[in-house]
Amino acid sequence: MSEFTTVARSYSKAAFDFAVEHKTVEYWQDMLTFAAQVTYHESITSLLSGALAPETMAKIL
């Protein structure tokens, strides 16, 4: 888990730096809040969990 956190930290910092540089912090905040909310839906959780076969995932997407 700590490896995931280490990797995630660098991506989150890059996203934040990009948003600040392009003056789009509010847009990024809204987008990330929406993405976080989507992951709480049961149907999306099954998609993200890796439990579905790749063929099934391809059909859904």
mmCIF file as gemmi writes it, N, C-alpha and C atoms, coordinates in Angstrom:
data_model
loop_
_atom_site.group_PDB
_atom_site.id
_atom_site.type_symbol
_atom_site.label_atom_id
_atom_site.label_alt_id
_atom_site.label_comp_id
_atom_site.label_asym_id
_atom_site.label_entity_id
_atom_site.label_seq_id
_atom_site.pdbx_PDB_ins_code
_atom_site.Cartn_x
_atom_site.Cartn_y
_atom_site.Cartn_z
_atom_site.occupancy
_atom_site.B_iso_or_equiv
_atom_site.pdbx_formal_charge
_atom_site.auth_seq_id
_atom_site.auth_asym_id
_atom_site.pdbx_PDB_model_num
ATOM 1 N N . MET Axp A 1 ? 0.827 -1.201 0 1 0 ? 1 A 1
ATOM 2 C CA . MET Axp A 1 ? 0 0 0 1 0 ? 1 A 1
ATOM 3 C C . MET Axp A 1 ? 0.865 1.258 0 1 0 ? 1 A 1
ATOM 4 N N . SER Axp A 2 ? 1.976 1.224 0.688 1 0 ? 2 A 1
ATOM 5 C CA . SER Axp A 2 ? 2.82 2.415 0.739 1 0 ? 2 A 1
ATOM 6 C C . SER Axp A 2 ? 3.405 2.737 -0.629 1 0 ? 2 A 1
ATOM 7 N N . GLU Axp A 3 ? 3.637 1.696 -1.453 1 0 ? 3 A 1
ATOM 8 C CA . GLU Axp A 3 ? 4.14 1.939 -2.809 1 0 ? 3 A 1
ATOM 9 C C . GLU Axp A 3 ? 3.093 2.7 -3.626 1 0 ? 3 A 1
ATOM 10 N N . PHE Axp A 4 ? 1.825 2.309 -3.483 1 0 ? 4 A 1
ATOM 11 C CA . PHE Axp A 4 ? 0.74 3.003 -4.175 1 0 ? 4 A 1
ATOM 12 C C . PHE Axp A 4 ? 0.689 4.465 -3.75 1 0 ? 4 A 1
ATOM 13 N N . THR Axp A 5 ? 0.812 4.703 -2.467 1 0 ? 5 A 1
ATOM 14 C CA . THR Axp A 5 ? 0.774 6.069 -1.946 1 0 ? 5 A 1
ATOM 15 C C . THR Axp A 5 ? 1.93 6.89 -2.495 1 0 ? 5 A 1
ATOM 16 N N . THR Axp A 6 ? 3.097 6.288 -2.571 1 0 ? 6 A 1
ATOM 17 C CA . THR Axp A 6 ? 4.27 6.988 -3.098 1 0 ? 6 A 1
ATOM 18 C C . THR Axp A 6 ? 4.068 7.378 -4.552 1 0 ? 6 A 1
ATOM 19 N N . VAL Axp A 7 ? 3.543 6.467 -5.352 1 0 ? 7 A 1
ATOM 20 C CA . VAL Axp A 7 ? 3.285 6.748 -6.769 1 0 ? 7 A 1
ATOM 21 C C . VAL Axp A 7 ? 2.171 7.777 -6.901 1 0 ? 7 A 1
ATOM 22 N N . ALA Axp A 8 ? 1.104 7.606 -6.142 1 0 ? 8 A 1
ATOM 23 C CA . ALA Axp A 8 ? -0.033 8.523 -6.22 1 0 ? 8 A 1
ATOM 24 C C . ALA Axp A 8 ? 0.37 9.942 -5.85 1 0 ? 8 A 1
ATOM 25 N N . ARG Axp A 9 ? 1.26 10.07 -4.902 1 0 ? 9 A 1
ATOM 26 C CA . ARG Axp A 9 ? 1.692 11.402 -4.459 1 0 ? 9 A 1
ATOM 27 C C . ARG Axp A 9 ? 2.328 12.185 -5.606 1 0 ? 9 A 1
ATOM 28 N N . SER Axp A 10 ? 3.175 11.531 -6.384 1 0 ? 10 A 1
ATOM 29 C CA . SER Axp A 10 ? 3.838 12.245 -7.482 1 0 ? 10 A 1
ATOM 30 C C . SER Axp A 10 ? 2.836 12.655 -8.558 1 0 ? 10 A 1
ATOM 31 N N . TYR Axp A 11 ? 1.847 11.786 -8.828 1 0 ? 11 A 1
ATOM 32 C CA . TYR Axp A 11 ? 0.827 12.145 -9.813 1 0 ? 11 A 1
ATOM 33 C C . TYR Axp A 11 ? -0.074 13.267 -9.299 1 0 ? 11 A 1
ATOM 34 N N . SER Axp A 12 ? -0.432 13.213 -8.035 1 0 ? 12 A 1
ATOM 35 C CA . SER Axp A 12 ? -1.298 14.266 -7.5 1 0 ? 12 A 1
ATOM 36 C C . SER Axp A 12 ? -0.572 15.607 -7.465 1 0 ? 12 A 1
ATOM 37 N N . LYS Axp A 13 ? 0.704 15.586 -7.148 1 0 ? 13 A 1
ATOM 38 C CA . LYS Axp A 13 ? 1.48 16.83 -7.163 1 0 ? 13 A 1
ATOM 39 C C . LYS Axp A 13 ? 1.571 17.383 -8.576 1 0 ? 13 A 1
ATOM 40 N N . ALA Axp A 14 ? 1.8 16.517 -9.55 1 0 ? 14 A 1
ATOM 41 C CA . ALA Axp A 14 ? 1.881 16.963 -10.946 1 0 ? 14 A 1
ATOM 42 C C . ALA Axp A 14 ? 0.549 17.55 -11.398 1 0 ? 14 A 1
ATOM 43 N N . ALA Axp A 15 ? -0.559 16.907 -11.03 1 0 ? 15 A 1
ATOM 44 C CA . ALA Axp A 15 ? -1.882 17.418 -11.403 1 0 ? 15 A 1
ATOM 45 C C . ALA Axp A 15 ? -2.13 18.775 -10.754 1 0 ? 15 A 1
ATOM 46 N N . PHE Axp A 16 ? -1.776 18.9 -9.49 1 0 ? 16 A 1
ATOM 47 C CA . PHE Axp A 16 ? -1.965 20.17 -8.8 1 0 ? 16 A 1
ATOM 48 C C . PHE Axp A 16 ? -1.105 21.266 -9.415 1 0 ? 16 A 1
ATOM 49 N N . ASP Axp A 17 ? 0.151 20.965 -9.668 1 0 ? 17 A 1
ATOM 50 C CA . ASP Axp A 17 ? 1.046 21.952 -10.287 1 0 ? 17 A 1
ATOM 51 C C . ASP Axp A 17 ? 0.522 22.391 -11.653 1 0 ? 17 A 1
ATOM 52 N N . PHE Axp A 18 ? 0.011 21.439 -12.427 1 0 ? 18 A 1
ATOM 53 C CA . PHE Axp A 18 ? -0.56 21.748 -13.739 1 0 ? 18 A 1
ATOM 54 C C . PHE Axp A 18 ? -1.763 22.68 -13.582 1 0 ? 18 A 1
ATOM 55 N N . ALA Axp A 19 ? -2.637 22.351 -12.629 1 0 ? 19 A 1
ATOM 56 C CA . ALA Axp A 19 ? -3.833 23.165 -12.406 1 0 ? 19 A 1
ATOM 57 C C . ALA Axp A 19 ? -3.472 24.577 -11.974 1 0 ? 19 A 1
ATOM 58 N N . VAL Axp A 20 ? -2.498 24.708 -11.106 1 0 ? 20 A 1
ATOM 59 C CA . VAL Axp A 20 ? -2.064 26.037 -10.661 1 0 ? 20 A 1
ATOM 60 C C . VAL Axp A 20 ? -1.482 26.812 -11.834 1 0 ? 20 A 1
ATOM 61 N N . GLU Axp A 21 ? -0.613 26.161 -12.592 1 0 ? 21 A 1
ATOM 62 C CA . GLU Axp A 21 ? 0.044 26.822 -13.721 1 0 ? 21 A 1
ATOM 63 C C . GLU Axp A 21 ? -0.96 27.309 -14.759 1 0 ? 21 A 1
ATOM 64 N N . HIS Axp A 22 ? -2.016 26.531 -14.974 1 0 ? 22 A 1
ATOM 65 C CA . HIS Axp A 22 ? -3.012 26.881 -15.992 1 0 ? 22 A 1
ATOM 66 C C . HIS Axp A 22 ? -4.248 27.574 -15.407 1 0 ? 22 A 1
ATOM 67 N N . LYS Axp A 23 ? -4.16 27.901 -14.11 1 0 ? 23 A 1
ATOM 68 C CA . LYS Axp A 23 ? -5.255 28.606 -13.418 1 0 ? 23 A 1
ATOM 69 C C . LYS Axp A 23 ? -6.585 27.862 -13.552 1 0 ? 23 A 1
ATOM 70 N N . THR Axp A 24 ? -6.535 26.546 -13.346 1 0 ? 24 A 1
ATOM 71 C CA . THR Axp A 24 ? -7.724 25.705 -13.465 1 0 ? 24 A 1
ATOM 72 C C . THR Axp A 24 ? -7.933 24.851 -12.215 1 0 ? 24 A 1
ATOM 73 N N . VAL Axp A 25 ? -7.511 25.357 -11.056 1 0 ? 25 A 1
ATOM 74 C CA . VAL Axp A 25 ? -7.621 24.581 -9.819 1 0 ? 25 A 1
ATOM 75 C C . VAL Axp A 25 ? -9.076 24.22 -9.53 1 0 ? 25 A 1
ATOM 76 N N . GLU Axp A 26 ? -9.986 25.17 -9.672 1 0 ? 26 A 1
ATOM 77 C CA . GLU Axp A 26 ? -11.395 24.898 -9.383 1 0 ? 26 A 1
ATOM 78 C C . GLU Axp A 26 ? -11.947 23.823 -10.318 1 0 ? 26 A 1
ATOM 79 N N . TYR Axp A 27 ? -11.604 23.899 -11.599 1 0 ? 27 A 1
ATOM 80 C CA . TYR Axp A 27 ? -12.044 22.886 -12.564 1 0 ? 27 A 1
ATOM 81 C C . TYR Axp A 27 ? -11.524 21.504 -12.16 1 0 ? 27 A 1
ATOM 82 N N . TRP Axp A 28 ? -10.239 21.423 -11.823 1 0 ? 28 A 1
ATOM 83 C CA . TRP Axp A 28 ? -9.646 20.149 -11.421 1 0 ? 28 A 1
ATOM 84 C C . TRP Axp A 28 ? -10.297 19.635 -10.143 1 0 ? 28 A 1
ATOM 85 N N . GLN Axp A 29 ? -10.591 20.519 -9.215 1 0 ? 29 A 1
ATOM 86 C CA . GLN Axp A 29 ? -11.244 20.104 -7.975 1 0 ? 29 A 1
ATOM 87 C C . GLN Axp A 29 ? -12.612 19.502 -8.277 1 0 ? 29 A 1
ATOM 88 N N . ASP Axp A 30 ? -13.383 20.156 -9.132 1 0 ? 30 A 1
ATOM 89 C CA . ASP Axp A 30 ? -14.696 19.638 -9.507 1 0 ? 30 A 1
ATOM 90 C C . ASP Axp A 30 ? -14.574 18.284 -10.203 1 0 ? 30 A 1
ATOM 91 N N . MET Axp A 31 ? -13.623 18.18 -11.125 1 0 ? 31 A 1
ATOM 92 C CA . MET Axp A 31 ? -13.431 16.948 -11.877 1 0 ? 31 A 1
ATOM 93 C C . MET Axp A 31 ? -13.024 15.799 -10.949 1 0 ? 31 A 1
ATOM 94 N N . LEU Axp A 32 ? -12.106 16.039 -10.035 1 0 ? 32 A 1
ATOM 95 C CA . LEU Axp A 32 ? -11.645 14.995 -9.129 1 0 ? 32 A 1
ATOM 96 C C . LEU Axp A 32 ? -12.715 14.623 -8.104 1 0 ? 32 A 1
ATOM 97 N N . THR Axp A 33 ? -13.506 15.596 -7.673 1 0 ? 33 A 1
ATOM 98 C CA . THR Axp A 33 ? -14.619 15.305 -6.771 1 0 ? 33 A 1
ATOM 99 C C . THR Axp A 33 ? -15.63 14.408 -7.468 1 0 ? 33 A 1
ATOM 100 N N . PHE Axp A 34 ? -15.947 14.719 -8.721 1 0 ? 34 A 1
ATOM 101 C CA . PHE Axp A 34 ? -16.868 13.893 -9.499 1 0 ? 34 A 1
ATOM 102 C C . PHE Axp A 34 ? -16.318 12.476 -9.657 1 0 ? 34 A 1
ATOM 103 N N . ALA Axp A 35 ? -15.041 12.362 -9.999 1 0 ? 35 A 1
ATOM 104 C CA . ALA Axp A 35 ? -14.419 11.045 -10.178 1 0 ? 35 A 1
ATOM 105 C C . ALA Axp A 35 ? -14.472 10.238 -8.882 1 0 ? 35 A 1
ATOM 106 N N . ALA Axp A 36 ? -14.24 10.894 -7.765 1 0 ? 36 A 1
ATOM 107 C CA . ALA Axp A 36 ? -14.301 10.202 -6.475 1 0 ? 36 A 1
ATOM 108 C C . ALA Axp A 36 ? -15.716 9.724 -6.183 1 0 ? 36 A 1
ATOM 109 N N . GLN Axp A 37 ? -16.713 10.552 -6.483 1 0 ? 37 A 1
ATOM 110 C CA . GLN Axp A 37 ? -18.101 10.172 -6.245 1 0 ? 37 A 1
ATOM 111 C C . GLN Axp A 37 ? -18.518 9.004 -7.129 1 0 ? 37 A 1
ATOM 112 N N . VAL Axp A 38 ? -18.056 8.983 -8.36 1 0 ? 38 A 1
ATOM 113 C CA . VAL Axp A 38 ? -18.39 7.903 -9.289 1 0 ? 38 A 1
ATOM 114 C C . VAL Axp A 38 ? -17.898 6.566 -8.749 1 0 ? 38 A 1
ATOM 115 N N . THR Axp A 39 ? -16.733 6.556 -8.125 1 0 ? 39 A 1
ATOM 116 C CA . THR Axp A 39 ? -16.167 5.291 -7.645 1 0 ? 39 A 1
ATOM 117 C C . THR Axp A 39 ? -16.969 4.674 -6.508 1 0 ? 39 A 1
ATOM 118 N N . TYR Axp A 40 ? -17.879 5.42 -5.895 1 0 ? 40 A 1
ATOM 119 C CA . TYR Axp A 40 ? -18.704 4.877 -4.824 1 0 ? 40 A 1
ATOM 120 C C . TYR Axp A 40 ? -19.914 4.105 -5.345 1 0 ? 40 A 1
ATOM 121 N N . HIS Axp A 41 ? -20.228 4.211 -6.628 1 0 ? 41 A 1
ATOM 122 C CA . HIS Axp A 41 ? -21.36 3.48 -7.189 1 0 ? 41 A 1
ATOM 123 C C . HIS Axp A 41 ? -20.982 2.014 -7.365 1 0 ? 41 A 1
ATOM 124 N N . GLU Axp A 42 ? -21.876 1.131 -6.93 1 0 ? 42 A 1
ATOM 125 C CA . GLU Axp A 42 ? -21.594 -0.304 -6.942 1 0 ? 42 A 1
ATOM 126 C C . GLU Axp A 42 ? -21.225 -0.82 -8.33 1 0 ? 42 A 1
ATOM 127 N N . SER Axp A 43 ? -21.923 -0.363 -9.362 1 0 ? 43 A 1
ATOM 128 C CA . SER Axp A 43 ? -21.631 -0.845 -10.713 1 0 ? 43 A 1
ATOM 129 C C . SER Axp A 43 ? -20.238 -0.417 -11.168 1 0 ? 43 A 1
ATOM 130 N N . ILE Axp A 44 ? -19.811 0.747 -10.784 1 0 ? 44 A 1
ATOM 131 C CA . ILE Axp A 44 ? -18.479 1.229 -11.153 1 0 ? 44 A 1
ATOM 132 C C . ILE Axp A 44 ? -17.413 0.495 -10.343 1 0 ? 44 A 1
ATOM 133 N N . THR Axp A 45 ? -17.712 0.215 -9.082 1 0 ? 45 A 1
ATOM 134 C CA . THR Axp A 45 ? -16.764 -0.503 -8.236 1 0 ? 45 A 1
ATOM 135 C C . THR Axp A 45 ? -16.41 -1.854 -8.843 1 0 ? 45 A 1
ATOM 136 N N . SER Axp A 46 ? -17.411 -2.558 -9.384 1 0 ? 46 A 1
ATOM 137 C CA . SER Axp A 46 ? -17.122 -3.859 -9.995 1 0 ? 46 A 1
ATOM 138 C C . SER Axp A 46 ? -16.263 -3.696 -11.243 1 0 ? 46 A 1
ATOM 139 N N . LEU Axp A 47 ? -16.465 -2.617 -11.971 1 0 ? 47 A 1
ATOM 140 C CA . LEU Axp A 47 ? -15.619 -2.365 -13.142 1 0 ? 47 A 1
ATOM 141 C C . LEU Axp A 47 ? -14.17 -2.111 -12.735 1 0 ? 47 A 1
ATOM 142 N N . LEU Axp A 48 ? -13.988 -1.349 -11.684 1 0 ? 48 A 1
ATOM 143 C CA . LEU Axp A 48 ? -12.648 -0.958 -11.26 1 0 ? 48 A 1
ATOM 144 C C . LEU Axp A 48 ? -11.92 -2.034 -10.462 1 0 ? 48 A 1
ATOM 145 N N . SER Axp A 49 ? -12.655 -3.011 -9.954 1 0 ? 49 A 1
ATOM 146 C CA . SER Axp A 49 ? -12.043 -4.024 -9.09 1 0 ? 49 A 1
ATOM 147 C C . SER Axp A 49 ? -11.219 -5.048 -9.849 1 0 ? 49 A 1
ATOM 148 N N . GLY Axp A 50 ? -11.416 -5.134 -11.155 1 0 ? 50 A 1
ATOM 149 C CA . GLY Axp A 50 ? -10.695 -6.134 -11.933 1 0 ? 50 A 1
ATOM 150 C C . GLY Axp A 50 ? -11.384 -7.478 -11.933 1 0 ? 50 A 1
ATOM 151 N N . ALA Axp A 51 ? -12.59 -7.548 -11.36 1 0 ? 51 A 1
ATOM 152 C CA . ALA Axp A 51 ? -13.311 -8.814 -11.268 1 0 ? 51 A 1
ATOM 153 C C . ALA Axp A 51 ? -13.925 -9.233 -12.604 1 0 ? 51 A 1
ATOM 154 N N . LEU Axp A 52 ? -14.086 -8.294 -13.507 1 0 ? 52 A 1
ATOM 155 C CA . LEU Axp A 52 ? -14.694 -8.61 -14.799 1 0 ? 52 A 1
ATOM 156 C C . LEU Axp A 52 ? -13.637 -9.064 -15.795 1 0 ? 52 A 1
ATOM 157 N N . ALA Axp A 53 ? -14.04 -9.981 -16.652 1 0 ? 53 A 1
ATOM 158 C CA . ALA Axp A 53 ? -13.146 -10.439 -17.717 1 0 ? 53 A 1
ATOM 159 C C . ALA Axp A 53 ? -12.879 -9.281 -18.675 1 0 ? 53 A 1
ATOM 160 N N . PRO Axp A 54 ? -11.706 -9.223 -19.275 1 0 ? 54 A 1
ATOM 161 C CA . PRO Axp A 54 ? -11.382 -8.131 -20.203 1 0 ? 54 A 1
ATOM 162 C C . PRO Axp A 54 ? -12.397 -7.986 -21.338 1 0 ? 54 A 1
ATOM 163 N N . GLU Axp A 55 ? -12.929 -9.104 -21.818 1 0 ? 55 A 1
ATOM 164 C CA . GLU Axp A 55 ? -13.921 -9.051 -22.9 1 0 ? 55 A 1
ATOM 165 C C . GLU Axp A 55 ? -15.198 -8.357 -22.429 1 0 ? 55 A 1
ATOM 166 N N . THR Axp A 56 ? -15.61 -8.667 -21.21 1 0 ? 56 A 1
ATOM 167 C CA . THR Axp A 56 ? -16.804 -8.036 -20.638 1 0 ? 56 A 1
ATOM 168 C C . THR Axp A 56 ? -16.571 -6.546 -20.45 1 0 ? 56 A 1
ATOM 169 N N . MET Axp A 57 ? -15.413 -6.207 -19.951 1 0 ? 57 A 1
ATOM 170 C CA . MET Axp A 57 ? -15.054 -4.798 -19.757 1 0 ? 57 A 1
ATOM 171 C C . MET Axp A 57 ? -15.074 -4.059 -21.088 1 0 ? 57 A 1
ATOM 172 N N . ALA Axp A 58 ? -14.536 -4.665 -22.129 1 0 ? 58 A 1
ATOM 173 C CA . ALA Axp A 58 ? -14.504 -4.035 -23.453 1 0 ? 58 A 1
ATOM 174 C C . ALA Axp A 58 ? -15.91 -3.791 -23.971 1 0 ? 58 A 1
ATOM 175 N N . LYS Axp A 59 ? -16.811 -4.725 -23.743 1 0 ? 59 A 1
ATOM 176 C CA . LYS Axp A 59 ? -18.196 -4.561 -24.204 1 0 ? 59 A 1
ATOM 177 C C . LYS Axp A 59 ? -18.886 -3.416 -23.466 1 0 ? 59 A 1
ATOM 178 N N . ILE Axp A 60 ? -18.626 -3.316 -22.181 1 0 ? 60 A 1
ATOM 179 C CA . ILE Axp A 60 ? -19.246 -2.262 -21.375 1 0 ? 60 A 1
ATOM 180 C C . ILE Axp A 60 ? -18.742 -0.886 -21.796 1 0 ? 60 A 1
ATOM 181 N N . LEU Axp A 61 ? -17.453 -0.804 -22.016 1 0 ? 61 A 1
ATOM 182 C CA . LEU Axp A 61 ? -16.868 0.489 -22.365 1 0 ? 61 A 1
ATOM 183 C C . LEU Axp A 61 ? -17.056 0.789 -23.827 1 0 ? 61 A 1
